[in-house]
Amino acid sequence: MLDNFANWINGYLWAPALVYLAIAVGLILSIGLKFPQFRLIKDMVGQMRKGSSSDSGVSSFQGFCMALGGRVGTGNIAGVASAIGAGGPGAVFWMWVIALIGAGSAFSESALAQVYKTKTIGEYRGGPAYYIEKGLKCKPLAIIFACATILAMTVTGPTVQAGAIAAAFRGINLSISPVIVGVIVAGLFIAVTLGGLKRIGTFASYVVPIMAGIYLLLALIILIINIKHIPGMFALIFSCAFNMNAVFGGVFGSCVMMGVKRGIYSNEAGWGSGAHAAATAEVSHPAKQGLVQAFSVYIDTLLVCTATALMILSTDMFNVLDADGNVIYEGIAGVEAGPGFVQGAINSFIPGFGAPFITIAMFFFAFTTLLSFAVYADSNIQYLLSHTSDTMKRRAYTVGCLIIAVLAFLASMKDMTTAWDYADVGVGIMCWLNLPILALMAPKSIKILKDYETQKKMGLDPVFIPEDVGFDNCELWDEIVDERYADLKAAKKAAEGKGQVEA
C-alpha cells in the first residue's frame, strides 16, 4: 500500500511543472548572477585550497567533500543507468543541462546558508530553514521545510542508498544475506556519525576524493580502449536529446524528464541539501563557499555522471524500455537498468571485474551520501529544537542517526524500484519548497556575489560584514569576523577609506 502511495504522489511531485520550475529558477539566478558558474571557475577551485577548520566549523574543503559525498551517490551509477534505460541516450544531455543551470542554484542556496548560519552545540549549522526564517522572514514556511528535509534525510533518502548497496552485493553472487549487508552499513554509519560533525568531515575529505578519482580513472581507461566509438556516441546523445533518432523517438518525453529528474537527484542543486554542508564551513565570506559548492555540481554531473554514461554507451551495455515496458533497444540481454549496465561495461574491459568493482563503488558512494544525510537532517533537527538545551540537542542528533541506521538496515531488503519511489518523494517535496524561495531571495544572492567581486577587484581577500551589504539577522557574522578575520576587516576599511580620500 505504501509503495503504491509513493508511486502515486510522485506522479504529482514530478510532473513536468517541476522540470520547468528547476530550469526557470536556475536560469533566473544564473542570469542575475551573470553566470558565475562559467566566469569564476578559477575562484571555485582556488577557494577549496584556502582556509582551515575551526572549533566551530570544518574547512572549506571538508565542507565541499561533505556536500560532494551527498551529491556523488547511487544516482551517479544506478541513477544514470536508469535514466538511460527509461529515456535513452539523450537523457545524458538533459543531465548536463540541469547541472550547468543548477550550478547557479547551488551557489545561491549555499551562499545564503552561510549568511544566515547559526552556532549550536558549539558548531555551525544552517540551511534553507534558517535563511527562510531570517532572510525571507517566514518562520511557518521554514518549519515546513525543516520537517520535509528531516523526512527526506531520515526516511525516504536512506532507502535508495542502502537499497543500492544491497542490490550491488546481490549482483556479485556471493550469497551474502541482505541482513548482513544491512548490519554492516548500519554499524559503520553509527561508528562514523556518532563522532560528530568533525569526524564526518574528516572521513569525507579522505574517502570522497579517492573514490571519485579511482572511478574516473577506470572510466577514462575504458574510453581510451573504445576511443573509436566516442564520436558516434556523442552524436547519439545529441540526436536523441532533440528527438532526431528514429530508434529512440518513442521515449523522447521520458528522455527529458528522466534526464532532468535523475540530474536533480544526483547533483542536488536546488533542493537545498548541499546548503546544509556549506553552512558548516569556516570561511571569511559566504560567496567563497557558494562558489565551492557550485563546483561540486560540476564534479558530480559533468565528471562522475558523465563517466558512468560514457562507459555504458561506448560499450553498448544498455537496454531501453518504453512506457509500457517494451524493449525498443537491447544492447545487453536480460539486465535491468541499474548497476548491471555499468558492470557489463567494465566486464567488457576486464571480464569478471565489473561486479566486484561496482559493488565497492556503490558501497562507498552510497555510504558517504548517508553520512551527508546525517548532517542535513541534524541541521533541521537543531533548527526545530533551537530553544531547547544543548543536552536535548545532542540526544536528538543521536536519535536521528539511529533512525537513519535502522531504516538503512531495513532498506537493504527492499527492491530498487521501491527505493527510488521513496527517495523521489522526499526530493520532490524539497524542490517544490526551495526553488521558489531561491527565486524570491535572488536579490540577496546577487548582493552577496557583488560584494565578493567588488572586494576582489580592490585586491582584498573578501570578508563579509553584514551592515556593509545591507543585511540584518546575521549577528553571528559580527562575532566570526571579530574573532577570526579582524585583519581582513581592517584591510577592507583601510581600502575603503583610501578610496574615499582619493575620490
C-alpha positions in Angstrom: 0.0 0.0 0.0 2.8 2.4 0.9 4.6 1.5 -2.3 1.5 2.4 -4.3 1.2 5.7 -2.4 4.8 6.6 -3.2 4.3 5.9 -6.9 1.0 7.9 -6.9 2.4 11.0 -5.1 5.4 11.0 -7.4 3.1 11.4 -10.3 2.2 14.8 -8.9 5.5 15.9 -7.4 7.5 15.1 -10.5 5.0 16.5 -13.0 6.6 18.4 -15.9 5.9 21.6 -13.9 8.8 20.8 -11.6 11.2 20.3 -14.5 10.2 23.7 -15.8 10.5 25.3 -12.4 14.0 23.9 -11.8 15.2 25.2 -15.2 13.5 28.5 -14.8 14.9 29.2 -11.3 18.3 28.1 -12.4 18.2 30.5 -15.3 16.9 33.4 -13.3 19.7 33.0 -10.8 22.4 32.4 -13.4 21.4 35.5 -15.4 21.1 37.6 -12.3 24.5 36.5 -11.0 26.0 36.9 -14.5 26.8 33.1 -14.8 29.4 32.7 -12.1 29.5 29.0 -12.9 31.3 30.0 -16.1 33.1 33.3 -15.1 34.5 32.2 -11.8 35.7 28.6 -12.3 39.2 29.7 -11.2 37.8 31.0 -7.9 35.7 27.8 -7.4 38.9 25.7 -7.5 41.1 28.2 -5.7 38.8 28.6 -2.7 38.9 24.8 -1.9 42.6 25.1 -1.1 42.2 28.1 1.2 41.2 28.4 4.9 41.2 25.8 7.6 38.8 24.4 10.1 38.0 26.0 13.5 36.4 24.9 16.7 33.0 25.7 15.3 33.3 24.7 11.6 35.0 22.5 9.1 37.4 23.6 6.5 36.1 24.8 3.1 37.5 21.6 1.5 35.8 19.4 4.1 32.5 21.2 3.6 33.0 20.7 -0.1 33.7 16.9 0.4 30.6 16.5 2.7 28.4 18.1 0.0 30.1 16.2 -2.8 29.7 13.0 -0.7 26.0 13.7 -0.7 25.9 14.5 -4.4 28.1 11.6 -5.5 25.9 8.6 -4.5 23.8 5.9 -6.2 22.5 8.5 -8.6 25.8 8.6 -10.3 25.7 4.9 -11.1 22.2 3.4 -10.7 20.5 6.8 -11.4 22.4 7.4 -14.6 21.8 3.9 -15.8 18.0 4.1 -15.0 17.8 7.4 -16.9 19.3 5.8 -20.0 17.2 2.7 -19.6 13.9 4.8 -19.5 14.9 7.8 -21.6 17.5 6.6 -23.9 21.0 8.1 -24.5 19.5 11.6 -24.9 18.8 11.7 -21.1 22.5 12.3 -20.6 22.3 15.6 -22.4 19.5 16.8 -20.2 21.5 15.8 -17.1 24.3 18.1 -18.4 21.8 21.0 -19.0 20.4 20.8 -15.5 23.9 20.7 -14.0 25.1 23.8 -15.9 22.0 25.7 -15.0 21.7 24.2 -11.5 25.2 25.4 -10.5 23.6 28.9 -10.2 21.1 27.5 -7.8 23.8 25.7 -5.9 25.8 28.9 -5.4 22.7 30.8 -4.2 21.5 28.3 -1.7 25.0 27.7 -0.3 25.9 31.4 0.0 22.6 32.1 1.7 23.1 29.2 4.1 26.5 30.8 5.1 25.0 34.2 5.6 22.2 33.1 7.9 24.0 30.2 9.7 23.9 29.9 13.5 26.0 28.2 16.1 24.5 25.4 18.1 26.3 23.0 20.5 29.4 25.0 19.6 29.2 24.2 15.9 27.9 26.0 12.8 24.5 24.9 11.4 22.5 26.4 8.6 20.4 25.6 5.5 17.1 26.6 3.8 15.1 26.6 7.0 17.5 29.2 8.5 17.5 31.5 5.5 13.8 31.2 5.1 13.2 32.4 8.6 15.9 35.0 8.8 16.2 36.2 5.2 12.7 35.7 3.9 11.2 36.3 7.4 8.6 33.5 7.1 9.0 31.1 10.0 6.0 28.9 9.3 7.4 28.0 5.9 10.8 27.4 7.5 9.3 24.9 9.9 7.6 23.1 7.0 10.9 22.9 5.1 12.7 21.6 8.1 10.1 18.9 8.6 10.2 18.0 4.9 14.0 17.7 5.0 14.0 15.6 8.1 11.5 13.3 6.3 13.8 13.1 3.2 17.0 12.7 5.0 16.0 10.2 7.7 13.2 8.2 6.0 13.0 8.4 2.2 16.6 9.2 1.3 18.4 6.3 3.1 16.1 3.8 1.4 17.7 4.3 -2.1 21.3 4.4 -0.8 21.1 1.2 1.3 18.9 -0.5 -1.3 21.6 0.2 -4.0 24.3 -1.3 -1.8 22.3 -4.4 -1.2 21.5 -4.7 -5.0 25.2 -4.4 -5.9 26.1 -7.1 -3.4 23.4 -9.4 -4.9 25.0 -8.8 -8.3 28.3 -10.4 -7.4 26.6 -13.7 -6.4 28.4 -14.3 -3.2 25.2 -15.4 -1.4 25.6 -12.6 1.1 22.4 -12.1 3.0 20.8 -8.7 2.8 20.6 -8.8 6.6 24.4 -9.0 6.8 24.8 -6.1 4.3 22.3 -4.1 6.3 24.1 -4.7 9.6 27.5 -3.7 8.1 26.1 -0.5 6.6 24.2 0.5 9.8 27.1 -0.4 12.0 29.7 1.7 10.1 27.3 4.5 9.8 26.8 4.7 13.6 30.6 4.4 14.1 31.3 7.5 12.0 28.3 9.7 12.7 28.4 9.4 16.5 31.8 11.0 16.3 30.0 14.2 15.3 30.5 16.8 12.5 34.3 16.8 12.7 34.6 13.0 12.2 32.1 13.1 9.3 34.1 16.0 7.7 37.4 14.3 8.1 36.1 10.9 6.8 34.6 12.6 3.7 37.7 14.6 3.0 39.7 11.4 2.7 37.2 9.0 1.1 35.3 11.1 -1.4 38.3 12.3 -3.5 39.8 8.8 -3.5 36.6 7.0 -4.6 35.8 9.6 -7.2 39.3 9.6 -8.6 39.5 5.8 -8.9 36.1 5.7 -10.6 37.0 8.4 -13.1 40.4 6.7 -13.9 38.7 3.4 -14.7 36.2 5.3 -16.9 39.0 7.1 -18.7 40.7 3.8 -19.4 37.6 2.2 -20.9 37.0 5.3 -23.1 40.6 5.1 -24.4 40.1 1.5 -25.3 36.8 2.4 -27.1 38.0 5.7 -28.5 36.8 4.9 -32.0 33.2 4.8 -30.7 33.4 8.2 -29.0 32.3 10.4 -32.0 29.3 8.2 -32.7 28.4 8.1 -29.0 28.2 11.9 -28.7 26.2 12.1 -32.0 23.8 9.5 -30.5 23.4 11.6 -27.3 22.6 14.8 -29.1 20.4 13.2 -31.7 18.3 11.5 -29.1 18.2 14.6 -26.9 16.4 16.5 -29.6 14.2 13.7 -30.9 16.1 13.2 -34.1 16.8 9.5 -33.7 14.1 7.1 -35.0 15.0 4.2 -32.7 14.6 6.2 -29.5 11.9 8.7 -30.7 9.3 6.8 -28.7 10.8 7.7 -25.4 11.6 11.4 -26.1 9.3 12.6 -23.3 11.0 10.3 -20.8 14.3 11.4 -22.2 13.9 14.9 -21.0 12.0 14.0 -17.8 14.4 11.3 -16.7 17.5 13.4 -17.6 16.3 16.3 -15.5 14.9 14.1 -12.7 17.9 12.0 -12.3 20.2 15.0 -12.8 18.5 16.9 -10.0 18.6 13.8 -7.7 22.3 13.3 -8.4 23.6 16.9 -8.2 21.1 18.1 -5.6 21.2 21.6 -7.0 18.1 23.5 -6.0 16.7 21.2 -3.4 18.7 22.7 -0.5 20.6 19.7 0.7 24.1 20.9 -0.1 23.4 24.2 1.6 23.5 22.4 5.0 27.1 21.2 4.3 28.0 24.7 3.0 26.9 26.3 6.3 29.3 24.2 8.4 32.4 25.6 6.7 34.7 28.2 8.2 35.1 30.9 5.6 35.5 34.7 5.6 32.8 35.4 3.0 29.7 33.4 2.1 30.4 33.7 -1.6 33.5 31.6 -1.2 31.6 28.5 -0.1 28.9 29.2 -2.6 31.4 29.0 -5.4 33.0 25.9 -3.9 29.6 24.2 -3.7 28.7 25.2 -7.3 31.9 23.4 -8.4 30.8 20.3 -6.6 27.8 20.1 -9.0 30.3 20.0 -11.9 32.3 17.3 -10.3 29.1 15.2 -9.7 27.4 15.5 -13.0 29.9 16.7 -15.7 32.5 14.3 -14.5 31.2 11.3 -12.4 27.7 11.0 -14.0 29.2 11.6 -17.5 31.9 8.9 -16.8 29.1 6.4 -16.0 27.1 7.3 -19.1 30.1 7.2 -21.4 31.2 3.8 -20.1 27.7 2.4 -20.7 27.2 3.9 -24.2 30.7 3.3 -25.5 30.4 -0.4 -24.8 26.7 -0.7 -25.9 25.8 -2.1 -22.5 22.3 -0.8 -22.1 18.7 -1.5 -22.8 15.9 1.0 -23.3 12.2 0.2 -22.5 9.2 2.3 -23.5 6.5 3.4 -21.0 4.7 0.0 -21.5 7.8 -2.0 -20.7 8.5 -3.0 -24.3 12.2 -3.3 -25.3 12.9 -0.8 -28.0 16.7 -1.2 -27.8 18.7 -4.1 -26.4 22.5 -4.0 -26.1 22.9 -6.3 -23.1 20.3 -9.1 -22.7 18.5 -9.8 -19.5 19.8 -6.9 -17.4 17.5 -4.3 -15.8 18.5 -0.7 -15.8 20.8 -0.1 -12.8 24.3 -1.2 -11.7 24.1 -4.1 -14.2 24.7 -1.7 -17.1 27.9 -0.4 -15.6 29.1 -3.9 -14.5 28.6 -5.0 -18.2 30.7 -2.1 -19.4 33.6 -2.8 -17.0 33.4 -6.6 -17.8 33.9 -5.7 -21.5 37.3 -4.3 -20.4 38.2 -6.8 -17.6 35.9 -9.9 -17.6 34.6 -10.6 -14.2 35.8 -7.3 -12.7 32.7 -5.3 -13.2 30.5 -6.7 -10.4 33.1 -6.5 -7.6 34.2 -3.1 -8.6 30.7 -1.6 -8.9 29.8 -3.3 -5.6 32.7 -1.5 -3.9 32.0 1.8 -5.7 28.3 1.6 -4.8 29.1 0.9 -1.2 31.4 4.0 -0.8 29.2 6.3 -3.0 26.1 5.4 -1.1 27.7 5.3 2.3 29.2 8.8 2.1 25.7 10.0 1.0 24.2 8.5 4.1 26.8 10.4 6.2 25.8 13.7 4.5 22.2 12.9 5.2 23.0 12.8 8.9 24.4 16.3 8.7 21.5 17.6 6.7 18.9 16.0 9.0 20.7 17.3 12.1 20.8 20.9 10.8 17.0 20.8 10.6 16.5 19.0 13.9 18.7 21.6 15.6 16.6 24.3 13.9 13.3 22.9 15.3 15.0 22.5 18.8 16.7 25.9 18.7 15.2 26.9 22.1 16.0 23.7 23.9 19.0 22.7 26.0 22.3 21.5 24.5 21.7 18.2 26.1 18.4 17.8 24.3 20.0 18.8 21.0 22.8 16.2 21.4 20.3 13.5 22.2 18.2 14.5 19.2 21.3 14.1 17.0 22.0 10.6 18.4 18.3 9.6 17.9 18.4 10.9 14.3 21.5 8.9 13.5 20.0 5.8 14.9 16.8 6.2 12.9 18.8 6.6 9.7 20.8 3.5 10.6 17.7 1.4 11.3 16.0 2.5 8.1 19.2 1.8 6.1 19.2 -1.7 7.5 15.5 -2.3 6.6 16.0 -0.7 3.1 18.7 -3.3 2.4 15.9 -5.8 1.9 13.8 -3.7 -0.4 14.0 -3.7 -4.2 15.5 -0.7 -6.0 12.3 0.3 -7.8 10.5 0.8 -4.5 13.6 2.6 -3.0 13.7 5.1 -5.9 10.0 5.9 -5.4 10.5 6.7 -1.7 13.6 8.8 -2.4 11.8 10.7 -5.2 9.0 11.7 -2.7 11.5 13.4 -0.4 13.5 15.1 -3.1 10.3 16.3 -4.8 8.9 18.0 -1.7 12.2 19.8 -1.0 12.4 21.0 -4.6 8.9 22.4 -4.6 9.6 24.3 -1.4 13.2 25.5 -2.0 13.2 26.5 -5.7 10.6 29.3 -5.4 12.3 30.5 -2.3 15.6 30.8 -4.1 13.9 32.9 -6.8 12.4 35.2 -4.2 15.8 35.6 -2.5 17.7 36.2 -5.8 18.4 39.9 -5.0 20.2 38.8 -1.8 22.3 36.2 -3.7 23.2 38.9 -6.2 24.3 41.3 -3.4 26.5 38.6 -1.8 28.3 37.9 -5.1 28.6 41.6 -6.0 30.2 42.3 -2.6 32.7 39.4 -3.0 33.7 40.5 -6.5 34.0 44.2 -5.5 36.5 43.3 -2.8 38.4 41.0 -5.2 38.7 43.9 -7.6 40.2 46.0 -4.8 42.9 43.4 -4.3 41.4 42.2 -1.0 40.7 38.8 0.5 36.9 39.3 0.8 35.3 39.4 4.2 31.6 39.6 4.9 30.4 42.5 7.0 26.5 42.3 7.0 25.9 46.0 7.6 28.0 47.0 4.6 25.8 44.9 2.3 22.5 45.9 4.0 21.8 42.5 5.6 20.2 42.0 9.0 19.6 38.9 11.2 23.3 37.9 10.6 24.6 38.6 14.2 26.8 35.5 14.2 28.9 37.1 11.4 29.9 40.0 13.6 31.3 37.5 16.1 33.0 35.5 13.4 34.7 38.4 11.8 35.9 40.0 15.0 37.3 36.7 16.3 38.9 35.2 13.1 39.0 37.9 10.4 39.8 41.1 12.2 42.8 41.7 9.9 40.7 41.3 6.8 38.1 43.7 8.2 40.8 46.3 8.9 42.2 45.9 5.4 38.8 46.4 3.9 38.1 49.5 6.0 41.5 50.9 5.1 41.0 50.3 1.4 37.5 52.0 1.5 39.0 54.9 3.4 41.8 55.3 0.9 39.2 55.2 -1.9 37.2 58.0 -0.3 40.3 60.2 0.1 41.3 59.7 -3.5 37.8 60.4 -4.7 
